[in-house]
Amino acid sequence: MKILARKTTYQTRAFNIQTVELETPDGRRRSYDLVDHRDSISIVPLDPQGRILFVRQFRLGCAGPLLELPAGVLESGEDPHSGAAREIREETGMAADEWVRLGEFYLAPGYANEKMTVFLARSLRPDALAADDDEFLELVALPIAEAYALAHSGQIPDSKTLAALFLAEPFLKG
């Protein structure tokens, strides 16, 4: 596949829609719609008591609250580590002195270009930043075994949280 052209056809506060013209391997031309979204981060914060910090918040896509790991969208020009350091302070009120980059993945590559980078954050200490004015978060601290039990039983249906927990598992178990 070869990208021939891109045109932004719709703009919102959170993302843009692009029409992308591709040339297929057999020489045909096809247009596809792409959600153009800034990259993002997710954090697996481990507190000094050995608990993982989650946030519970309302999500429009599922029309209800979800238990999620702290996460957020990168600011323009912001690198993933800086974004993670900012988001953990905004969403949990904690900063981390130890960071491990766990990996990255695309959230929905069939129709969107958002790539998420995941970090494990340890050696947490209080250092809050003001939360975004549209975020209403409940902080939830779960022991590692309980967090994984919820994930394995289907009680954490958030894909980015499941992927981040999977990437963090070798660092948290054993």
Order of alpha helices (4+ residues) and beta strands (2+ residues): beta-beta-beta-beta-beta-beta-beta-alpha-beta-beta-beta-alpha-alpha
